[in-house]
Amino acid sequence: MAVKDDLIGKIQGHKARVGVVGLGYVGLPLVLRFGEEHFSVLGFDVDPVKVRKLQAGESYIRHIPAERLQALIKEKQFEATTDFQRLAEADCIIICVPTPLTAKKDPDLQYIENTTTAISKTLRKGQLVSLESTTYPGTTEEILLERFRKSGLEAGKDYFLVFSPEREDPGNPKFSTRTIPKVVGGITPDCLEVGKTLYSQVIDRVVPVSSTRAAELVKLLENIYRSVNIALVNELKLLGDRMNIDVWEVIEAASTKPFGYTPFYPGPGLGGHCIPIDPFYLSWKAKEYDFSTRFIQLAGEVNTSIPHYVVERVGKALNDRSRSIRGSKVLILGVAYKKDVDDVRESPALEIMEILQEKGANLSYSDPYIPRLHKMRAYDFSHMSSLPLNEDVLKSQDVVLITTDHSSVDYQWVVDSASLIVDTRNATRRVTRGREKIVKA
């Protein structure tokens, strides 16, 4: 008990050093939260460019002001490094690394596995390790716990191991890292107690659950819920198109019901690092239990078909004006996965661009938050940079395809300037002039 009590005392006195592995959209807000509560924070990342920028006080994430980072550096409360041997310096290690899918839609756990291996080399008595990366139930036990056993240390006695799913929503002004409740599950009750103590220093409300497996499933449930409901409205959008009913009008009217209904909205496909990926982690694990996750699979089928539907609508809109996709100038308006963020991870705009490119479209894009595209796992548009959104650009296009509804764009002006608009986000709902130019998709 002395090991646990000593660590809890260090945490409560804000004397514990916190290590954050993975300094992206999840890890960097945690760095700031702990640093601003006067913890010493050591950040780890494999990308030396990120580390150099952070060491210089530069933020590469739009909604995180550089001033917050610079304040921590000035007070010597934050340091970033690529040297994973320094994990031994941290009393509490929080893992915030990516969990993507393979090309076959299977979990790709290489980043968790590599981080676990690095931690196991320096694991010592009196450390807490918290995994935040979204994954299938059992990962914390099957990968981290098993590998840490080789150190000879016992979880819950010598060191402490928890799972606490990340719940970041970049660009959402209503919620911050501090105000979003934090779910925590431990390998043992003592692990849970240490984990609760750590997060309660920086988060307003900590929600304990009975195990790491339960905590892992919490995150998947949250995103599967969204995936299934988005698939439902996407399917209704396809039906509404055939029935000549505007599904956006239907959703708006249904939303007036004060009970028993939560609005979800269709779009050009799923985007971001959670909803397009997380459900497949559970459906993959379910096979181990001879269980078919039919809702997840059906939702996946519907949602992955939407980019093709959008391209079909673009093709029909051009065809109605005696043009084909091949050779037509198509401006993609917004490539971020959602409005008002500088994040293109899993953005449906990228798949739409790839399909249009294969069909011979002359592609360009404009996005105030994404000045240049870079090479990604599945797509390479690194030769493209954002065009300025001006009247000359809009008038030169055969069609403007709205894939992200950034708040900074004047959509009435876009409609006034362009000859044809295909709108996947209902961004033009308040437009009063030129509605004959708009095609919903």
C-alpha positions as CSV (number, residue, x, y, z in Angstrom):
1,M,0.0,0.0,0.0
2,A,2.9,2.3,0.6
3,V,3.6,2.5,-3.2
4,K,0.0,3.5,-3.9
5,D,-0.2,6.0,-1.0
6,D,3.1,7.6,-2.0
7,L,2.0,8.0,-5.6
8,I,-1.5,9.4,-4.6
9,G,0.3,11.8,-2.3
10,K,2.5,13.0,-5.1
11,I,-0.5,13.4,-7.4
12,Q,-2.6,15.3,-4.9
13,G,0.3,17.6,-4.1
14,H,0.9,18.1,-7.9
15,K,4.4,16.9,-7.4
16,A,4.0,13.9,-9.8
17,R,5.5,14.3,-13.2
18,V,3.1,13.5,-16.1
19,G,4.3,12.0,-19.3
20,V,2.0,12.2,-22.4
21,V,2.8,9.9,-25.3
22,G,1.4,11.2,-28.6
23,L,1.1,15.0,-28.9
24,G,-1.8,15.4,-31.3
25,Y,-5.4,16.4,-31.0
26,V,-5.8,14.3,-27.8
27,G,-2.4,14.5,-26.2
28,L,-1.7,18.2,-26.6
29,P,-4.9,19.4,-24.8
30,L,-4.0,17.0,-21.9
31,V,-0.5,18.6,-21.8
32,L,-2.1,22.0,-21.4
33,R,-4.6,20.9,-18.8
34,F,-2.0,19.3,-16.5
35,G,0.5,22.1,-17.1
36,E,-2.0,24.7,-16.2
37,E,-2.7,22.9,-12.9
38,H,1.0,23.2,-12.2
39,F,2.1,19.7,-12.9
40,S,5.4,19.1,-14.6
41,V,4.6,17.6,-18.0
42,L,7.0,15.7,-20.3
43,G,5.6,15.1,-23.8
44,F,6.7,12.3,-26.1
45,D,6.3,12.0,-29.9
46,V,8.0,10.1,-32.7
47,D,7.8,13.1,-35.0
48,P,10.8,15.3,-34.5
49,V,9.1,18.2,-36.4
50,K,6.3,18.3,-33.9
51,V,8.7,18.2,-31.0
52,R,10.8,21.0,-32.4
53,K,7.7,23.2,-32.9
54,L,6.4,22.5,-29.4
55,Q,9.8,23.2,-27.9
56,A,9.7,26.6,-29.7
57,G,6.3,27.3,-28.4
58,E,4.5,26.8,-31.7
59,S,1.0,25.2,-31.8
60,Y,0.2,23.2,-35.0
61,I,-3.4,22.7,-34.0
62,R,-5.7,25.7,-34.8
63,H,-7.9,25.6,-31.7
64,I,-5.0,25.4,-29.3
65,P,-3.4,28.9,-28.9
66,A,0.4,29.1,-28.9
67,E,0.2,31.5,-26.0
68,R,-1.0,28.7,-23.7
69,L,1.9,26.5,-24.7
70,Q,4.4,29.3,-24.4
71,A,3.2,30.1,-20.9
72,L,4.0,26.5,-19.8
73,I,7.4,26.6,-21.4
74,K,8.2,29.9,-19.8
75,E,7.4,28.4,-16.4
76,K,9.5,25.3,-17.2
77,Q,6.4,23.1,-16.8
78,F,6.5,21.5,-20.2
79,E,9.1,19.9,-22.3
80,A,8.8,17.8,-25.5
81,T,11.1,15.0,-26.5
82,T,11.6,12.1,-28.9
83,D,13.7,10.2,-26.4
84,F,11.5,7.4,-25.0
85,Q,14.2,6.4,-22.5
86,R,13.0,9.4,-20.5
87,L,9.7,7.6,-19.8
88,A,11.4,6.5,-16.6
89,E,11.2,10.2,-15.4
90,A,7.4,10.2,-15.5
91,D,5.3,9.2,-12.5
92,C,2.1,9.0,-14.6
93,I,2.2,8.0,-18.3
94,I,-0.8,8.7,-20.5
95,I,-0.9,7.0,-23.9
96,C,-2.7,9.0,-26.7
97,V,-1.4,7.3,-29.9
98,P,-3.5,6.6,-33.0
99,T,-5.5,3.4,-33.5
100,P,-6.2,3.3,-37.2
101,L,-7.5,0.4,-39.4
102,T,-5.6,-1.7,-41.9
103,A,-6.6,-1.8,-45.5
104,K,-8.8,-4.8,-44.6
105,K,-10.6,-2.8,-41.9
106,D,-8.8,-4.8,-39.1
107,P,-7.5,-3.0,-36.0
108,D,-3.9,-1.6,-36.5
109,L,-2.4,-1.6,-33.0
110,Q,1.2,-1.0,-34.0
111,Y,1.3,2.4,-32.2
112,I,-0.1,1.0,-28.9
113,E,2.3,-2.0,-29.2
114,N,5.3,0.1,-29.9
115,T,4.5,2.5,-27.0
116,T,3.9,-0.5,-24.7
117,T,7.3,-1.9,-25.6
118,A,9.0,1.4,-24.9
119,I,7.3,1.8,-21.5
120,S,8.1,-1.8,-20.5
121,K,11.8,-1.0,-20.9
122,T,11.7,1.7,-18.2
123,L,8.7,0.6,-16.1
124,R,9.4,1.1,-12.4
125,K,7.7,0.9,-9.1
126,G,5.3,3.8,-8.3
127,Q,4.2,4.6,-11.9
128,L,0.7,4.9,-13.3
129,V,0.1,4.0,-17.0
130,S,-3.2,5.1,-18.6
131,L,-4.2,4.1,-22.1
132,E,-6.6,6.6,-23.8
133,S,-6.4,5.4,-27.4
134,T,-9.7,4.0,-28.6
135,T,-9.5,0.2,-29.0
136,Y,-11.5,-3.0,-28.5
137,P,-12.4,-4.4,-25.1
138,G,-9.5,-6.4,-23.7
139,T,-6.6,-4.4,-25.2
140,T,-5.3,-3.1,-21.9
141,E,-5.3,-6.5,-20.3
142,E,-4.1,-8.5,-23.4
143,I,-1.3,-6.1,-24.6
144,L,-0.2,-3.7,-21.9
145,L,-0.7,-6.0,-18.8
146,E,0.8,-9.0,-20.5
147,R,3.9,-7.2,-21.7
148,F,4.4,-5.4,-18.4
149,R,4.3,-8.8,-16.5
150,K,7.7,-9.5,-18.0
151,S,9.1,-6.7,-15.9
152,G,8.4,-8.7,-12.8
153,L,6.2,-5.9,-11.4
154,E,2.7,-6.5,-10.3
155,A,-0.2,-4.3,-11.4
156,G,-2.1,-2.8,-8.5
157,K,0.8,-3.3,-6.1
158,D,4.0,-2.1,-7.7
159,Y,2.6,0.0,-10.6
160,F,-1.0,1.0,-11.7
161,L,-2.7,0.4,-15.0
162,V,-6.0,2.0,-16.2
163,F,-8.0,2.7,-19.4
164,S,-9.6,6.1,-19.7
165,P,-11.1,6.8,-23.2
166,E,-10.4,10.2,-24.8
167,R,-13.4,12.4,-25.5
168,E,-12.0,15.3,-27.3
169,D,-14.2,17.2,-29.8
170,P,-11.9,19.6,-31.6
171,G,-13.5,22.9,-32.4
172,N,-16.5,22.5,-30.1
173,P,-16.8,25.8,-28.1
174,K,-19.3,24.3,-25.6
175,F,-16.9,21.7,-24.1
176,S,-13.3,21.6,-23.1
177,T,-10.9,19.0,-21.8
178,R,-11.7,20.1,-18.2
179,T,-15.5,20.0,-18.6
180,I,-16.0,16.7,-20.4
181,P,-16.5,13.9,-17.8
182,K,-13.7,11.3,-17.8
183,V,-14.5,7.6,-17.6
184,V,-11.8,5.5,-15.9
185,G,-11.5,1.7,-15.4
186,G,-8.7,0.0,-13.6
187,I,-7.0,-3.4,-13.7
188,T,-7.5,-3.6,-9.9
189,P,-9.4,-1.4,-7.4
190,D,-6.1,0.2,-6.4
191,C,-5.3,0.9,-10.0
192,L,-8.7,2.6,-10.3
193,E,-8.2,4.7,-7.2
194,V,-4.9,6.0,-8.5
195,G,-6.3,6.7,-11.9
196,K,-9.3,8.6,-10.4
197,T,-7.0,10.6,-8.3
198,L,-4.9,11.7,-11.3
199,Y,-7.7,12.7,-13.5
200,S,-9.7,14.4,-10.8
201,Q,-6.9,17.0,-10.5
202,V,-7.6,18.3,-14.0
203,I,-11.1,17.2,-14.9
204,D,-14.4,18.4,-13.3
205,R,-16.0,15.0,-13.1
206,V,-14.5,11.5,-13.1
207,V,-16.8,8.5,-13.8
208,P,-15.4,5.2,-12.5
209,V,-16.4,1.9,-14.1
210,S,-15.7,-1.7,-12.9
211,S,-13.0,-2.7,-15.3
212,T,-10.7,-1.6,-18.2
213,R,-12.9,-3.7,-20.5
214,A,-16.0,-1.8,-19.5
215,A,-14.2,1.5,-20.1
216,E,-13.0,0.4,-23.5
217,L,-16.5,-0.5,-24.5
218,V,-17.9,2.8,-23.3
219,K,-15.9,4.7,-26.0
220,L,-17.0,2.3,-28.7
221,L,-20.6,2.5,-27.7
222,E,-20.5,6.3,-27.9
223,N,-19.2,6.3,-31.4
224,I,-21.3,3.3,-32.6
225,Y,-24.4,5.1,-31.4
226,R,-23.4,8.0,-33.6
227,S,-22.4,5.9,-36.6
228,V,-25.7,3.9,-36.6
229,N,-27.8,7.1,-36.3
230,I,-25.9,8.9,-39.0
231,A,-26.4,5.8,-41.2
232,L,-30.1,6.0,-40.6
233,V,-30.4,9.6,-41.7
234,N,-28.0,9.0,-44.6
235,E,-30.3,6.2,-45.8
236,L,-33.4,8.4,-45.4
237,K,-31.5,11.0,-47.5
238,L,-31.2,8.5,-50.3
239,L,-34.9,7.6,-50.0
240,G,-35.9,11.2,-49.8
241,D,-34.0,11.9,-53.0
242,R,-36.0,9.3,-54.8
243,M,-39.3,10.5,-53.3
244,N,-38.4,14.2,-53.9
245,I,-38.5,15.0,-50.2
246,D,-35.9,17.2,-48.5
247,V,-34.6,15.1,-45.6
248,W,-33.1,18.3,-44.0
249,E,-36.6,19.8,-43.8
250,V,-37.9,16.6,-42.3
251,I,-35.1,16.5,-39.6
252,E,-35.7,20.1,-38.7
253,A,-39.4,19.5,-38.2
254,A,-38.8,16.3,-36.3
255,S,-36.4,18.2,-34.0
256,T,-39.3,20.2,-32.6
257,K,-40.4,17.2,-30.7
258,P,-39.3,17.9,-27.1
259,F,-38.9,14.2,-26.1
260,G,-37.9,10.9,-27.5
261,Y,-35.9,12.2,-30.5
262,T,-32.3,13.4,-31.0
263,P,-31.4,14.9,-34.3
264,F,-28.6,13.5,-36.4
265,Y,-27.6,14.9,-39.8
266,P,-26.6,13.4,-43.1
267,G,-23.5,14.4,-45.0
268,P,-20.9,13.4,-47.6
269,G,-19.7,10.4,-45.6
270,L,-18.1,9.8,-42.2
271,G,-15.1,11.8,-41.1
272,G,-12.7,12.2,-38.2
273,H,-10.6,9.8,-36.3
274,C,-13.4,8.1,-34.4
275,I,-16.7,7.3,-36.1
276,P,-15.3,5.9,-39.4
277,I,-12.9,3.6,-37.4
278,D,-14.0,2.7,-33.9
279,P,-17.1,0.5,-34.8
280,F,-14.8,-1.8,-36.7
281,Y,-12.7,-2.4,-33.6
282,L,-15.7,-3.9,-31.9
283,S,-17.0,-5.9,-34.9
284,W,-13.5,-7.4,-35.3
285,K,-13.3,-8.4,-31.6
286,A,-16.9,-9.8,-31.6
287,K,-15.8,-12.5,-34.1
288,E,-13.7,-14.0,-31.3
289,Y,-17.0,-14.6,-29.5
290,D,-18.8,-16.0,-32.5
291,F,-21.0,-12.9,-32.6
292,S,-22.1,-10.9,-35.6
293,T,-22.5,-7.1,-35.0
294,R,-25.2,-6.6,-37.6
295,F,-26.1,-3.0,-36.8
296,I,-22.4,-2.0,-37.0
297,Q,-22.0,-3.8,-40.3
298,L,-25.1,-2.3,-41.8
299,A,-24.3,1.2,-40.7
300,G,-20.8,0.8,-42.1
301,E,-22.2,-0.3,-45.5
302,V,-24.6,2.7,-45.7
303,N,-22.0,5.3,-44.5
304,T,-19.2,4.1,-46.8
305,S,-21.6,4.2,-49.8
306,I,-22.3,7.9,-49.4
307,P,-19.2,9.3,-51.2
308,H,-20.2,7.4,-54.3
309,Y,-23.7,8.7,-54.0
310,V,-22.4,12.3,-53.8
311,V,-20.3,11.7,-57.0
312,E,-23.4,10.3,-58.7
313,R,-25.3,13.5,-57.8
314,V,-22.5,15.6,-59.1
315,G,-22.5,13.6,-62.4
316,K,-26.3,14.0,-62.7
317,A,-26.2,17.7,-62.0
318,L,-23.5,18.2,-64.7
319,N,-25.4,15.9,-67.1
320,D,-28.5,18.0,-66.7
321,R,-26.4,20.9,-68.0
322,S,-25.1,18.8,-70.9
323,R,-21.7,18.2,-69.3
324,S,-19.9,15.1,-68.0
325,I,-17.6,14.7,-65.0
326,R,-14.7,14.0,-67.3
327,G,-13.1,17.3,-68.1
328,S,-15.3,19.4,-65.9
329,K,-13.8,21.8,-63.4
330,V,-14.9,20.7,-59.9
331,L,-14.1,22.9,-56.8
332,I,-14.2,21.0,-53.5
333,L,-15.4,23.6,-50.9
334,G,-14.0,22.4,-47.6
335,V,-11.8,19.4,-47.1
336,A,-11.6,19.3,-43.3
337,Y,-13.7,16.4,-41.8
338,K,-16.0,18.9,-40.1
339,K,-16.6,22.6,-40.0
340,D,-14.2,25.1,-38.4
341,V,-11.3,22.7,-37.7
342,D,-8.0,22.1,-39.4
343,D,-8.2,18.3,-39.4
344,V,-8.5,16.2,-42.5
345,R,-8.2,12.8,-40.8
346,E,-10.6,10.3,-42.5
347,S,-12.4,13.3,-44.2
348,P,-15.0,12.0,-46.7
349,A,-13.9,14.9,-49.0
350,L,-10.7,12.9,-49.8
351,E,-12.6,9.8,-50.9
352,I,-14.9,12.0,-53.0
353,M,-11.9,13.7,-54.6
354,E,-10.3,10.4,-55.4
355,I,-13.5,9.1,-57.1
356,L,-13.9,12.3,-59.1
357,Q,-10.3,12.2,-60.1
358,E,-10.7,8.6,-61.3
359,K,-13.6,9.8,-63.4
360,G,-11.5,12.5,-65.1
361,A,-12.6,15.6,-63.2
362,N,-10.3,18.6,-63.2
363,L,-10.1,19.0,-59.4
364,S,-9.2,21.9,-57.1
365,Y,-10.2,22.8,-53.5
366,S,-10.6,25.7,-51.2
367,D,-10.5,25.5,-47.4
368,P,-9.4,28.4,-45.1
369,Y,-8.1,25.9,-42.5
370,I,-6.2,23.5,-44.8
371,P,-3.7,25.6,-46.9
372,R,-2.1,22.5,-48.3
373,L,-2.8,18.8,-48.4
374,H,-0.2,16.2,-47.4
375,K,0.3,12.6,-48.1
376,M,-1.8,10.3,-46.0
377,R,-2.1,6.5,-45.5
378,A,-4.9,6.1,-48.1
379,Y,-4.7,9.3,-50.2
380,D,-2.0,11.5,-51.8
381,F,-3.1,15.0,-52.8
382,S,0.2,16.5,-51.7
383,H,0.4,18.4,-55.0
384,M,-2.7,20.4,-54.1
385,S,-3.0,23.6,-52.2
386,S,-6.0,25.7,-51.3
387,L,-7.3,28.1,-53.9
388,P,-8.4,31.6,-52.7
389,L,-12.2,31.7,-52.5
390,N,-12.9,34.7,-54.8
391,E,-15.3,35.5,-57.6
392,D,-12.9,34.6,-60.4
393,V,-12.3,31.2,-58.9
394,L,-15.9,30.5,-58.4
395,K,-17.0,31.7,-61.9
396,S,-14.3,29.5,-63.5
397,Q,-15.7,26.2,-62.1
398,D,-18.3,24.0,-63.7
399,V,-19.5,22.9,-60.3
400,V,-18.8,23.8,-56.7
401,L,-19.2,20.8,-54.3
402,I,-19.7,21.8,-50.7
403,T,-18.3,19.0,-48.5
404,T,-17.5,21.0,-45.4
405,D,-19.8,23.8,-44.1
406,H,-17.2,26.2,-42.6
407,S,-18.9,29.1,-40.7
408,S,-16.6,31.7,-42.3
409,V,-18.0,31.1,-45.8
410,D,-20.7,33.4,-47.2
411,Y,-22.8,30.8,-49.0
412,Q,-25.2,33.4,-50.5
413,W,-22.1,35.0,-52.2
414,V,-20.9,31.5,-53.3
415,V,-24.3,30.8,-54.9
416,D,-24.4,34.3,-56.5
417,S,-20.9,33.7,-58.0
418,A,-21.0,30.1,-59.1
419,S,-23.0,28.5,-61.9
420,L,-23.8,25.2,-60.2
421,I,-23.5,24.1,-56.5
422,V,-23.9,20.6,-55.1
423,D,-24.5,20.9,-51.3
424,T,-23.8,17.9,-49.1
425,R,-24.2,19.7,-45.8
426,N,-27.3,21.9,-46.2
427,A,-24.9,24.9,-46.0
428,T,-27.1,26.8,-48.4
429,R,-30.3,26.5,-46.3
430,R,-30.5,30.2,-45.7
431,V,-29.8,31.2,-49.3
432,T,-32.6,33.3,-50.8
433,R,-31.3,34.0,-54.4
434,G,-30.3,31.5,-57.0
435,R,-31.7,28.4,-55.4
436,E,-32.2,27.0,-58.9
437,K,-28.5,26.5,-59.1
438,I,-28.4,24.3,-55.9
439,V,-28.5,20.5,-56.0
440,K,-28.7,18.7,-52.6
441,A,-26.6,15.6,-52.1
